[in-house]
Amino acid sequence: MRLRRPREKSLSYSEGPSPWPSSNPLFVIISGPSGVGKDAVLAGLRSPQRRAHFVVTATTRPLRPGETEGKDYFFLSVPVFKERVEREEFLEWAEVYGNLYGVPKAQVKEALTNGLDVFVRTDVQGAQTLKKVAP
C-alpha cells in the first residue's frame, strides 16, 4: 500500500487517527486484481474515529444482491457514464470485464478540501492512472 499526502513536501505522522480534519490529508489507493480482497481491507480501515472519506466508484455493471446504490457503487447506464466521461467527471475510468468503472473527481476534491483522508479502491490499471493524476 502506498500512502500519498497531497500538496506536501515532507511527511509527518501522528499517533492514531485524529477526530479533526487534517490540513494535510492522505490520498490512499487500495489496488489489486478483482477478488483479491480490496473491500475487506477497506472494511478494516473504517472506524468511527477515522476522519476519512471512502470513495464510491461509479459502474455500469448491474447491482448484485446485497449491494446498495450510493454505498457500494453508483450504478449508471452506459450513456450516462459516457456523458460523465465527456464532462471529465472521473479522475480515472476504465472498462473491466465488459463494464465501465470510474473514480468520481468531485468526491475526492470535496473530501480533501474538507481535510479528510481519502481512500480509493481500484484495480491495478486504475492505480497506475491515479498515481499520474493524483491530487
Secondary structure per residue as TSV (DSSP state, phi and psi in degrees):
chain	resnum	aa	ss	phi	psi
A	1	M	-	360.0	134.1
A	2	R	E	-110.2	123.9
A	3	L	E	-96.4	135.6
A	4	R	E	-132.7	128.1
A	5	R	-	-100.6	114.9
A	6	P	T	-64.0	144.4
A	7	R	T	54.6	38.1
A	8	E	-	-131.3	140.1
A	9	K	S	-90.8	-33.0
A	10	S	S	-129.5	149.1
A	11	L	-	-97.9	141.2
A	12	S	-	-143.5	141.2
A	13	Y	-	-124.3	149.1
A	14	S	-	-115.2	165.7
A	15	E	S	-74.8	119.3
A	16	G	S	70.7	162.8
A	17	P	-	-74.1	142.3
A	18	S	-	-90.2	142.8
A	19	P	S	-76.7	-5.8
A	20	W	S	-103.6	150.9
A	21	P	-	-58.0	145.7
A	22	S	-	-94.2	146.1
A	23	S	S	-81.0	-5.2
A	24	N	S	-143.8	71.3
A	25	P	-	-70.4	157.6
A	26	L	-	-86.4	148.6
A	27	F	E	-117.2	107.9
A	28	V	E	-112.8	128.5
A	29	I	E	-107.9	118.7
A	30	I	E	-98.5	116.1
A	31	S	E	-130.7	148.1
A	32	G	-	169.7	168.9
A	33	P	S	-68.3	165.2
A	34	S	T	-55.8	133.1
A	35	G	T	84.2	5.2
A	36	V	S	-80.6	-18.3
A	37	G	S	115.0	22.4
A	38	K	H	-59.1	-42.4
A	39	D	H	-64.8	-35.9
A	40	A	H	-64.9	-40.0
A	41	V	H	-63.3	-46.3
A	42	L	H	-62.5	-39.8
A	43	A	H	-60.8	-37.7
A	44	G	H	-70.0	-23.6
A	45	L	H	-85.9	-19.2
A	46	R	-	-71.4	133.8
A	47	S	-	-157.0	141.3
A	48	P	T	-61.0	-25.6
A	49	Q	T	-81.5	-18.1
A	50	R	-	-82.2	125.1
A	51	R	-	-88.0	87.4
A	52	A	E	-145.7	159.6
A	53	H	E	-119.8	129.1
A	54	F	E	-103.2	109.7
A	55	V	-	-62.8	135.0
A	56	V	-	-96.6	118.5
A	57	T	-	-78.3	148.8
A	58	A	E	-93.6	145.3
A	59	T	E	-148.8	158.5
A	60	T	-	-101.0	-1.0
A	61	R	S	-74.7	157.6
A	62	P	-	-69.7	151.3
A	63	L	-	-62.4	134.7
A	64	R	-	-99.3	159.2
A	65	P	T	-56.0	134.2
A	66	G	T	90.8	-10.6
A	67	E	-	-87.9	153.0
A	68	T	-	-123.7	130.4
A	69	E	B	-58.9	130.6
A	70	G	T	84.3	-12.2
A	71	K	T	-106.6	-52.1
A	72	D	T	-86.1	-46.0
A	73	Y	B	-154.8	165.9
A	74	F	E	-99.3	116.0
A	75	F	E	-91.5	112.5
A	76	L	-	-117.3	152.9
A	77	S	-	-73.2	160.6
A	78	V	H	-60.1	-45.3
A	79	P	H	-61.1	-40.4
A	80	V	H	-66.2	-42.9
A	81	F	H	-59.3	-48.8
A	82	K	H	-63.9	-33.8
A	83	E	H	-63.3	-40.6
A	84	R	H	-69.3	-33.0
A	85	V	H	-62.6	-46.5
A	86	E	H	-61.8	-32.8
A	87	R	T	-84.5	4.4
A	88	E	T	56.6	45.2
A	89	E	-	-88.8	-1.9
A	90	F	E	-113.1	140.0
A	91	L	E	-65.7	-39.9
A	92	E	E	-154.6	153.8
A	93	W	E	-152.1	158.0
A	94	A	E	-160.9	161.1
A	95	E	E	-95.6	126.4
A	96	V	E	-131.6	120.9
A	97	Y	T	51.7	39.6
A	98	G	T	83.6	-0.7
A	99	N	E	-117.7	155.5
A	100	L	E	-96.9	139.5
A	101	Y	E	-133.1	141.6
A	102	G	E	-148.6	149.8
A	103	V	E	-100.1	109.7
A	104	P	E	-64.4	127.2
A	105	K	H	-62.0	-43.5
A	106	A	H	-58.4	-41.5
A	107	Q	H	-60.9	-45.2
A	108	V	H	-65.6	-48.3
A	109	K	H	-60.4	-46.7
A	110	E	H	-62.6	-45.2
A	111	A	H	-63.4	-46.9
A	112	L	H	-64.0	-39.8
A	113	T	H	-61.1	-34.4
A	114	N	T	-86.4	7.3
A	115	G	T	77.4	18.3
A	116	L	-	-92.3	141.8
A	117	D	E	-65.5	144.5
A	118	V	E	-118.7	129.8
A	119	F	E	-115.9	127.3
A	120	V	E	-122.7	134.7
A	121	R	E	-106.5	136.6
A	122	T	E	-159.1	165.9
A	123	D	-	-79.9	179.8
A	124	V	H	-62.1	-42.2
A	125	Q	H	-61.0	-44.7
A	126	G	H	-63.0	-38.6
A	127	A	H	-63.5	-39.7
A	128	Q	H	-62.8	-40.8
A	129	T	H	-67.3	-45.0
A	130	L	H	-61.7	-35.4
A	131	K	H	-60.8	-31.2
A	132	K	H	-79.3	-32.8
A	133	V	H	-111.3	2.9
A	134	A	-	-55.8	142.5
A	135	P	-	-65.3	360.0
